Amino acid sequence: MKIKKKLFALFSGIGILMVGFGLYAFTAGPSSDQGYLPQPPWENLKVLPKDISKDSLTHLMKNYTASLGVKCNYCHMPSKVDPSKLDFPNDTKIEKEIARGMIKMTNEINENYFKPFFPDPKPKQVQVVNCVLCHRGTANPEKYLSQMGEMYKTYDPNRDNRKEKALEGEGKQ
Protein backbone atom coordinates (compact mmCIF):
# COMPACT_ATOMS: atom_id res chain seq x y z
CA MET A 1 0.00 0.00 0.00
CA LYS A 2 2.85 2.33 0.88
CA ILE A 3 4.52 1.69 -2.48
CA LYS A 4 1.29 2.53 -4.32
CA LYS A 5 1.07 5.86 -2.49
CA LYS A 6 4.69 6.67 -3.32
CA LEU A 7 4.20 5.79 -7.01
CA PHE A 8 0.98 7.81 -7.08
CA ALA A 9 2.78 10.80 -5.54
CA LEU A 10 5.71 10.44 -7.98
CA PHE A 11 3.50 10.26 -11.07
CA SER A 12 1.29 13.07 -9.78
CA GLY A 13 4.36 15.24 -9.27
CA ILE A 14 5.65 14.46 -12.76
CA GLY A 15 2.21 15.21 -14.20
CA ILE A 16 1.99 18.55 -12.39
CA LEU A 17 5.49 19.48 -13.62
CA MET A 18 4.56 18.57 -17.20
CA VAL A 19 1.38 20.65 -17.02
CA GLY A 20 3.35 23.55 -15.53
CA PHE A 21 6.02 23.43 -18.23
CA GLY A 22 3.34 23.05 -20.90
CA LEU A 23 1.52 26.14 -19.69
CA TYR A 24 4.78 28.05 -19.36
CA ALA A 25 5.52 27.36 -23.03
CA PHE A 26 2.42 29.34 -24.00
CA THR A 27 3.13 32.41 -21.87
CA ALA A 28 4.03 35.60 -23.65
CA GLY A 29 7.63 36.41 -22.92
CA PRO A 30 9.98 38.94 -24.37
CA SER A 31 9.88 38.56 -28.13
CA SER A 32 12.86 38.89 -30.39
CA ASP A 33 10.46 40.06 -33.11
CA GLN A 34 10.30 43.82 -32.87
CA GLY A 35 7.61 44.02 -35.52
CA TYR A 36 8.30 45.01 -39.10
CA LEU A 37 11.79 46.33 -39.59
CA PRO A 38 12.38 47.70 -43.09
CA GLN A 39 15.32 46.34 -45.02
CA PRO A 40 18.18 48.86 -44.89
CA PRO A 41 19.21 49.94 -48.38
CA TRP A 42 21.66 47.60 -50.04
CA GLU A 43 25.09 48.92 -50.91
CA ASN A 44 26.32 48.75 -54.49
CA LEU A 45 23.53 46.83 -56.22
CA LYS A 46 23.94 47.76 -59.88
CA VAL A 47 21.91 45.12 -61.73
CA LEU A 48 19.59 43.57 -59.15
CA PRO A 49 16.63 45.63 -57.87
CA LYS A 50 17.63 48.02 -55.09
CA ASP A 51 14.51 47.07 -53.09
CA ILE A 52 15.09 43.30 -53.27
CA SER A 53 14.27 41.51 -50.00
CA LYS A 54 16.99 39.76 -48.03
CA ASP A 55 15.47 36.33 -48.56
CA SER A 56 15.13 36.92 -52.32
CA LEU A 57 18.73 38.11 -52.57
CA THR A 58 19.93 35.13 -50.53
CA HIS A 59 17.93 32.75 -52.75
CA LEU A 60 19.41 34.31 -55.91
CA MET A 61 22.96 34.13 -54.59
CA LYS A 62 22.53 30.47 -53.56
CA ASN A 63 21.21 29.77 -57.05
CA TYR A 64 24.27 31.44 -58.61
CA THR A 65 26.71 29.50 -56.42
CA ALA A 66 25.00 26.18 -57.18
CA SER A 67 24.77 26.92 -60.91
CA LEU A 68 28.48 27.73 -61.15
CA GLY A 69 29.70 25.23 -58.56
CA VAL A 70 31.44 27.96 -56.55
CA LYS A 71 31.23 29.60 -53.13
CA CYS A 72 30.48 33.24 -52.32
CA ASN A 73 34.18 34.16 -52.23
CA TYR A 74 34.41 33.43 -55.95
CA CYS A 75 32.90 36.89 -56.62
CA HIS A 76 33.16 38.61 -53.23
CA MET A 77 36.34 39.80 -51.48
CA PRO A 78 37.15 39.03 -47.84
CA SER A 79 36.53 41.93 -45.49
CA LYS A 80 39.62 43.93 -44.51
CA VAL A 81 38.27 44.30 -40.97
CA ASP A 82 37.42 40.61 -40.46
CA PRO A 83 38.85 38.27 -43.14
CA SER A 84 36.48 35.50 -42.02
CA LYS A 85 33.60 37.60 -43.44
CA LEU A 86 32.98 38.88 -46.96
CA ASP A 87 32.88 42.48 -48.13
CA PHE A 88 29.82 42.23 -50.40
CA PRO A 89 29.83 45.83 -51.75
CA ASN A 90 33.49 45.60 -52.80
CA ASP A 91 33.96 45.51 -56.61
CA THR A 92 37.63 44.46 -56.68
CA LYS A 93 37.10 41.02 -58.24
CA ILE A 94 36.54 40.92 -62.00
CA GLU A 95 34.29 37.87 -61.51
CA LYS A 96 31.70 40.13 -59.89
CA GLU A 97 31.60 42.41 -62.94
CA ILE A 98 31.38 39.40 -65.25
CA ALA A 99 28.48 38.07 -63.16
CA ARG A 100 26.68 41.41 -63.54
CA GLY A 101 27.10 41.20 -67.30
CA MET A 102 25.76 37.65 -67.33
CA ILE A 103 22.76 38.65 -65.20
CA LYS A 104 22.01 41.48 -67.66
CA MET A 105 22.34 39.07 -70.58
CA THR A 106 19.96 36.46 -69.11
CA ASN A 107 17.47 39.19 -68.15
CA GLU A 108 17.50 40.53 -71.73
CA ILE A 109 17.13 37.05 -73.25
CA ASN A 110 14.19 36.28 -70.97
CA GLU A 111 12.58 39.67 -71.59
CA ASN A 112 12.93 39.52 -75.39
CA TYR A 113 12.52 35.83 -76.18
CA PHE A 114 10.53 34.16 -73.40
CA LYS A 115 8.32 36.74 -71.72
CA PRO A 116 6.41 37.59 -74.95
CA PHE A 117 5.33 33.94 -75.19
CA PHE A 118 4.55 33.40 -71.50
CA PRO A 119 2.67 31.26 -70.35
CA ASP A 120 3.15 29.34 -73.63
CA PRO A 121 6.96 29.34 -73.92
CA LYS A 122 8.75 28.40 -77.10
CA PRO A 123 10.51 25.99 -76.92
CA LYS A 124 8.26 24.18 -74.46
CA GLN A 125 11.11 22.70 -72.40
CA VAL A 126 12.70 26.09 -71.59
CA GLN A 127 10.69 28.38 -69.31
CA VAL A 128 13.45 30.86 -68.60
CA VAL A 129 17.17 31.17 -69.24
CA ASN A 130 19.36 31.12 -66.14
CA CYS A 131 22.96 30.42 -65.20
CA VAL A 132 22.73 26.65 -64.88
CA LEU A 133 21.49 26.31 -68.46
CA CYS A 134 25.05 26.91 -69.72
CA HIS A 135 27.27 26.61 -66.68
CA ARG A 136 25.94 23.26 -65.43
CA GLY A 137 27.82 23.48 -62.16
CA THR A 138 31.13 24.76 -63.51
CA ALA A 139 32.46 28.30 -63.27
CA ASN A 140 34.04 28.18 -66.72
CA PRO A 141 31.97 26.11 -69.15
CA GLU A 142 34.36 26.79 -72.04
CA LYS A 143 35.51 23.17 -72.34
CA TYR A 144 31.96 21.87 -72.18
CA LEU A 145 30.66 24.47 -74.65
CA SER A 146 33.57 24.01 -77.08
CA GLN A 147 32.25 20.53 -77.83
CA MET A 148 28.74 21.72 -78.72
CA GLY A 149 29.38 21.18 -82.45
CA GLU A 150 29.85 17.47 -81.81
CA MET A 151 26.48 17.32 -80.06
CA TYR A 152 24.49 18.50 -83.08
CA LYS A 153 23.93 16.64 -86.32
CA THR A 154 25.95 17.85 -89.24
CA TYR A 155 25.08 17.35 -92.88
CA ASP A 156 25.97 13.89 -94.08
CA PRO A 157 24.75 12.85 -97.52
CA ASN A 158 24.78 9.21 -96.42
CA ARG A 159 22.50 9.92 -93.45
CA ASP A 160 18.81 9.10 -93.64
CA ASN A 161 17.33 12.55 -94.25
CA ARG A 162 13.89 11.57 -95.54
CA LYS A 163 12.15 13.78 -92.98
CA GLU A 164 14.10 16.88 -94.09
CA LYS A 165 13.37 16.11 -97.76
CA ALA A 166 9.66 15.63 -97.05
CA LEU A 167 9.51 18.97 -95.22
CA GLU A 168 11.47 20.60 -98.03
CA GLY A 169 8.99 19.26 -100.57
CA GLU A 170 6.13 20.78 -98.54
CA GLY A 171 7.92 24.11 -98.44
CA LYS A 172 8.24 24.10 -94.65
CA GLN A 173 12.01 24.08 -94.42
C-alpha positions in Angstrom: 0.0 0.0 0.0 2.8 2.3 0.9 4.5 1.7 -2.5 1.3 2.5 -4.3 1.1 5.9 -2.5 4.7 6.7 -3.3 4.2 5.8 -7.0 1.0 7.8 -7.1 2.8 10.8 -5.5 5.7 10.4 -8.0 3.5 10.3 -11.1 1.3 13.1 -9.8 4.4 15.2 -9.3 5.7 14.5 -12.8 2.2 15.2 -14.2 2.0 18.5 -12.4 5.5 19.5 -13.6 4.6 18.6 -17.2 1.4 20.7 -17.0 3.4 23.5 -15.5 6.0 23.4 -18.2 3.3 23.0 -20.9 1.5 26.1 -19.7 4.8 28.1 -19.4 5.5 27.4 -23.0 2.4 29.3 -24.0 3.1 32.4 -21.9 4.0 35.6 -23.6 7.6 36.4 -22.9 10.0 38.9 -24.4 9.9 38.6 -28.1 12.9 38.9 -30.4 10.5 40.1 -33.1 10.3 43.8 -32.9 7.6 44.0 -35.5 8.3 45.0 -39.1 11.8 46.3 -39.6 12.4 47.7 -43.1 15.3 46.3 -45.0 18.2 48.9 -44.9 19.2 49.9 -48.4 21.7 47.6 -50.0 25.1 48.9 -50.9 26.3 48.7 -54.5 23.5 46.8 -56.2 23.9 47.8 -59.9 21.9 45.1 -61.7 19.6 43.6 -59.2 16.6 45.6 -57.9 17.6 48.0 -55.1 14.5 47.1 -53.1 15.1 43.3 -53.3 14.3 41.5 -50.0 17.0 39.8 -48.0 15.5 36.3 -48.6 15.1 36.9 -52.3 18.7 38.1 -52.6 19.9 35.1 -50.5 17.9 32.8 -52.7 19.4 34.3 -55.9 23.0 34.1 -54.6 22.5 30.5 -53.6 21.2 29.8 -57.0 24.3 31.4 -58.6 26.7 29.5 -56.4 25.0 26.2 -57.2 24.8 26.9 -60.9 28.5 27.7 -61.1 29.7 25.2 -58.6 31.4 28.0 -56.5 31.2 29.6 -53.1 30.5 33.2 -52.3 34.2 34.2 -52.2 34.4 33.4 -56.0 32.9 36.9 -56.6 33.2 38.6 -53.2 36.3 39.8 -51.5 37.1 39.0 -47.8 36.5 41.9 -45.5 39.6 43.9 -44.5 38.3 44.3 -41.0 37.4 40.6 -40.5 38.8 38.3 -43.1 36.5 35.5 -42.0 33.6 37.6 -43.4 33.0 38.9 -47.0 32.9 42.5 -48.1 29.8 42.2 -50.4 29.8 45.8 -51.8 33.5 45.6 -52.8 34.0 45.5 -56.6 37.6 44.5 -56.7 37.1 41.0 -58.2 36.5 40.9 -62.0 34.3 37.9 -61.5 31.7 40.1 -59.9 31.6 42.4 -62.9 31.4 39.4 -65.2 28.5 38.1 -63.2 26.7 41.4 -63.5 27.1 41.2 -67.3 25.8 37.7 -67.3 22.8 38.7 -65.2 22.0 41.5 -67.7 22.3 39.1 -70.6 20.0 36.5 -69.1 17.5 39.2 -68.1 17.5 40.5 -71.7 17.1 37.0 -73.2 14.2 36.3 -71.0 12.6 39.7 -71.6 12.9 39.5 -75.4 12.5 35.8 -76.2 10.5 34.2 -73.4 8.3 36.7 -71.7 6.4 37.6 -74.9 5.3 33.9 -75.2 4.6 33.4 -71.5 2.7 31.3 -70.4 3.2 29.3 -73.6 7.0 29.3 -73.9 8.7 28.4 -77.1 10.5 26.0 -76.9 8.3 24.2 -74.5 11.1 22.7 -72.4 12.7 26.1 -71.6 10.7 28.4 -69.3 13.4 30.9 -68.6 17.2 31.2 -69.2 19.4 31.1 -66.1 23.0 30.4 -65.2 22.7 26.6 -64.9 21.5 26.3 -68.5 25.0 26.9 -69.7 27.3 26.6 -66.7 25.9 23.3 -65.4 27.8 23.5 -62.2 31.1 24.8 -63.5 32.5 28.3 -63.3 34.0 28.2 -66.7 32.0 26.1 -69.1 34.4 26.8 -72.0 35.5 23.2 -72.3 32.0 21.9 -72.2 30.7 24.5 -74.7 33.6 24.0 -77.1 32.3 20.5 -77.8 28.7 21.7 -78.7 29.4 21.2 -82.4 29.8 17.5 -81.8 26.5 17.3 -80.1 24.5 18.5 -83.1 23.9 16.6 -86.3 25.9 17.9 -89.2 25.1 17.3 -92.9 26.0 13.9 -94.1 24.7 12.9 -97.5 24.8 9.2 -96.4 22.5 9.9 -93.5 18.8 9.1 -93.6 17.3 12.5 -94.2 13.9 11.6 -95.5 12.1 13.8 -93.0 14.1 16.9 -94.1 13.4 16.1 -97.8 9.7 15.6 -97.0 9.5 19.0 -95.2 11.5 20.6 -98.0 9.0 19.3 -100.6 6.1 20.8 -98.5 7.9 24.1 -98.4 8.2 24.1 -94.6 12.0 24.1 -94.4 
